[in-house]
Every structure is written in structure tokens, then in C-alpha cells.
Amino acid sequence: MHKLPPLVELRAFDAAARHMSFKKAALELGVTPTAISHQIRLLERYCGRALFRRRPRPLTLTDAGARLFPAIRGGLEVFATAIAAVKRDGDQQPLRVTTTNAFASRWLVPRLPAWRKLHPNLPLEVIGTDSVLDLQAGDCDVAIRYATSRAAPPDGITEGLLSDTFWPVCNPRLLSTGRLKRPADLAKHVLIHSYWSPADREPPTWQKWLAAAQRRWRDVPEFKDMQHLSFREELHAIEAVIGGQGVGIFSDVLVAHELAAGTLVKAFKLSLPGYRFYVIRRPDHPRERAIRAFSEWLRSAA
């Protein structure tokens, strides 16, 4: 492939040839007439031929310039058409959003109708996974991550979304029947657990809640003496508690709907601080405008 001159020189020549005026070409391209003249002289040096007759006025194309102009005009139009098509196709692609399975299912998905109403032409692809996808590698466009307030995710531009609190919750039947009046009654029930990664710092677990309860109340049972049921997936643990299989300790963000509807109730007035949800994107993303719109909508929904 033959070496081409810089695009800035070709654009300067195209504008000047269309307007037959360096001044009008400069206005179109947002530069000075001197800059247009300089770029055309560089192109003429590259070609080894004069492209404009500057004297006498008005400005006209030489034979070489007249031969070159249609090719450059057509080439720039092909470039513009191709780039517009690629951009249009990119804008129509779904914005890929990754977050945890639990947050996607219990917080994000129920709110998506509001997003679609505001942005009907900006579809989303929600990637629910507890694995951390690589923003820098382009595995997703924007991430909603869950981390402590002291260790915000470091792999992009980070904005706080919301924080949560963990409460012991149960099916309301356990309270209405009098089977769970005080922490000592936990000895008669199954503690429901969901998985925390060893990498998580100070997770709000049953062990931690029982330790806090023992400092407040008497006769709180020991963790080792109780019945336990554990789930790898947090969503399954929540469903088990809704079904009355035991008492769980969950984020008030994830069970907000059930608490509001009375499907779940707080068993005791003692909570543990949770973590924080963050919205993360990589710098200079080509879909920055769409990502900003999504981030602003998330904050308003929160």
C-alpha cells in the first residue's frame, strides 16, 4: 500500500477546493487561513506539484489539483460513511452491565422497566456473575461492584451508589407463633448462611452477629451449638428463609421488597454494617455518554 499524506492536509485541500477560498475553508475546519495555506503547501510538497493557482485571483485549481480533488472528496466521503455506520452499529449494541447475581436479581432487574421507559433506544445486557469481569479488557462496559468502604475497587473510575446494613430476618410466622421472641430462642431454629469469599474483609456473618448479641443480651446460644444450613448462592439462602426454613442475616438492600411487603421481618433490633455498592467504568470509554446516562439513572433509582 502506498504511503499517504496526513489526513489534516487532505482535509485542508478538500475544504479549500470546495470553497475556492482559504478563508472559508479555515472557518469550516476551525483554524486560521494561514494554517490552511501551510497544510496545502505541505501537500503540494508531498505531491511535487502545485495544486492551486493563487495569482491572479480568484483562487483556482491547477490541472493536478483538479485531478486530485474528486479522488480526495470521494475518499473522505467513504471514510465518513464507514465511520458513521460503525458508530451507529456501536450505539445500537447493548450496554453490557455486570454485577453480582443477587444484586442483579433483587435490585437491578425489578427497576429495568423504568430505565427502558427513559432510554428506549439504549438496550442493556445484564451479566449477573459473582466473578469479577475485566473492564480494561472490554469484558463489560460498566460494573456494579460490592466492596468495603475502605477498599473501593481500583480498576476504573469509581462512584459510590449505596450502602447496606445486615439484619437477622425470618418468615413472619416465626414471630407470630411466639417461637422467636428473644435471641435465646435462636437455639431452636436453623441459622441460614450464604457464602462469603475468604478475600472479603470482616463479612457480616452469623458468627459476628452472635458475638455482638452476646454483649447485649443474656443466654445467647453459642454458634457451635446451633443448627446450620448453608448455601453457595445468596439467592437460594433468601428463598429458604422466605419459605420458613430458618433465620438468615441479609442485606436490607437485597430483601427490601420482602421487608416492605411483610414477606420477611426483622427478627431482632440489632444489625451489622454491610459493604458498599460502586459503579465503575474505565476511562475514555468510547460509549462514555451512554455509561454516564446509566450511572446517573442508577443513582436516581438508589
N, C-alpha and C positions, 0 to 999 in steps of 0.2 A: 504493500500500500504506500502510495506517495505521501511524503510529509506535507502537512497542511499548515498554512499560516495561522496565527492565533485568531480565535473567534472574534475577539474585540475588533480586530482590523476588518474582518469580513462584515461585521455588523455596521461599522462606521461607513464602509464603502456602500453597502446596500442602502442605508438611510440617505446618504448624500446623493446617490444615483436616483433614488425615487423622488427626492425633493428638488434635485438640482440646486442644492443650497447647503453649504456647510453650516450656516446659522440654523436653518430649520432642522437639519439632522442633529445638531447639538441639542436643540430643545427636546426633540423626541427621545434622545438617549440620556438626557440629564447631565450633559457635560458641556464644555466650552467649545466654541468654534475652533480654537487653537488645538484642542485635543483631537477633534475630528481631522483637522488638517494633518496633524502629526501621525495619526493612525493610518491615514491614506498614503502618506509618503512612505511609511514603513512597508505597506502592502505593495506600493509601486516598486520599492527597492527589492522586495522579495520576488516580484514578477519580472523585474528588469525592464519594465515598460511603463510609460506614463499612462494613467487611466483617465485623467481629466484634462481638458483644455481650460486653463484658468484665465487666459487672456486671449482675445478680448472678452469682456463679459457679454452675455450671461455664460455661466458655467455649462460645459457640455462634455460628453464622454468622448474619449478617443475611440478609434476602431477596436483597440484592445479592451478598453473599458466596456464598450457596447457588447463585445463578445463575452466578457466575463459576467456582466450583470445578470442575465437571465439564469445562468447556472447557479450563482450565489443566491439570488432571490428564491429560486426553486428549492435549493438545498436547505435554506433557513426555514422555509415553509414546511418541508418534510420533517425537519428537526422539531419544529413547534407542534406539528400534528402528532408526531410519535410521542413526544413528551406529554402532551395533553392527554393522550389515550392511556399512557402508563399511569399518570396521576389520577385520572378518572377511575381506572380499574383499582388503583390502590385505595382511593376514597370509598369505593363500594365494598371492599373487603371488610369482614367483621373485625372489630377491635377486640383483640384477644386479651381477656382478663383472667388472671389466675388468683386463686385464693384457696383457703382450706375447704375441705368437703363440708364441714359443719357450718362455716360462715356462709358459704355459697347456698347451702340448702335452707338454712334457717333465717338468714338476714337478707342476703342479696336477691335471691330468686323471687321471694314474695314482693319485692319492690320494683322488679323489672317492668311491669306494666306502666308505671309512672315514667320510667326512662324512655320507653318506646313511644309514649304519648308526646313527650317533649322533643325527642330526636328520632322520628320515624325512619329517617334515611341513614341512620348510623347504627347498624346492627352490631350486636355483641356476640362473641364466642366465649362462654364462661368455662374455664378449665379448673374444675374442682380437684385438687390434689393436695396431699399433705407433704409432698416433695417440693423443694424449692427450685423453681424453674429459673433459668439463666436469662435475665433481662438483657445483659450485654450481648449475648449470643443471638438474641432475637427469638428465643423460645416463646415469648409472650410480649405484649405491648405495655401492659401495666399490671402491677401486682398489689394485692391487699394482703399484707403480712401481719403476723401476730408475734409480738415480742415485748420484753420488759421495757419500761420507760427509760431504763438506764442503759439499754443496749439496742438502740434503734437499728434496723437493718442498714448496712453500709454500702449496698451495691447500686445506689442511684440517688435521684432527688427524692427526698422523703418528706411527707406531710402527715401529721397526726390526724387520725379520723375519729376514733372514740376509744374510751377505756371501759373496762368491765369490772364487775365485782362478783365473787363466787358465794353462793348461798346454798345451804342444805335444803333440798326441795323434795317433795313427795306427792303422791296422789292424795287429794283432799280426804279420801275415805279413811286414811290412817289417822287423821286428826279428829274427824267427826265421830269415829268409833271409840275415841279415848285411848287408842293403843300407842299413841306417841304424844305424851304430854310434856315430858321433860327429857333432857339428854340421857338420863339413866335408862330410859326406855329403849334407846338405840340397841341395847343388848338383845332385844327380842326381834330385831329386824336385820335385814341384809343390807350391807353397805354396797352401793353400786359405784364401780370405778371405771374411768376411761383412761386410756393410755397417755402418758406423758413421756416425751423423749428424755433420755439421760442428759442431753445437752440443755434442757430447759432449766433455767435458774429459779430456784425457790418456787416450784409449782404449787398452786393452791389445792392440795390433796386432802383426803380424809385424815391422814396422819397429822397434818399441820392443823386442821380444824379441831380435832380431838385434843391436841395439846393446848390450843387456845381455850377450848371449852373447860378443860380440867383446871385452868387457872381462874375460871369464873364460877363454875358450879361444882357441887359435890357429887360423888357417885357416878362420874362419867366413866363408862367402861373403857378398858384398855383395847387398843387396836387388835392385838394378837388374840384376844378372847372373843372376837366377833365373827359373824358370818360375812362372806365377801363374794361378790360376783363382778368379774372384770371383763371389759370389752376393749378391743383394739380400736374400734371406731366409736367416736363420741356420739354420733347419731344413734347408734344402737343402744348405748347406755341411756340416753334420754328416753328412747322408746320404752325401755324396760321400766324406768321409773314412772312414766305415764301409765303403763299397764299395771302398776301397783306391785311390782316385784321387789321393791326395796326403796331405800333412800339414797339419792345422789347428791353430789355437790357440783353445781354447774354455773356457767357464766350467765349473768342476768341479761346479757345481750342475746344469747342463743335461745333462752327459754322465755324471752319477753312476751311472746304471744300467748304461751300457756299460762304464764303468771297473770296476764291481763284477763284471760278468759276464765281463769279459775280451774283449768285442767291440771295445773300444778300449783302448789302453795309452798311458801317458805315455812320450813319446819321449826326453825328457831331464829331468834333475833341476834345472830352472830354470823358475820360474814368475813371473808378473806379478800384482800385486794387482788385483782387479777392482773392482766397484762394490758397492752395497748395495740389497737389495730392501726396500721400505717398504709398509706397509699404511696407506691413507689414507681417511678418511671426513670428511664435512662435519659441523660442529657442529649439534646439535639436530635430527638426522635423525629423522623420525617412526618409523623402524624401528631405532632405536638398539639395542634389546635383541637383535634378530637379527644386527645387524652386530657387536656385541660378541661374541656366540657364535661367529660365523665367524672373527673376529680371534683369539680365544683358541684355536680349533681350528687355525688356521694356525700359530700359534707352537708349539703342541704337536707338530704334524706336522714342523716345521722342526727 
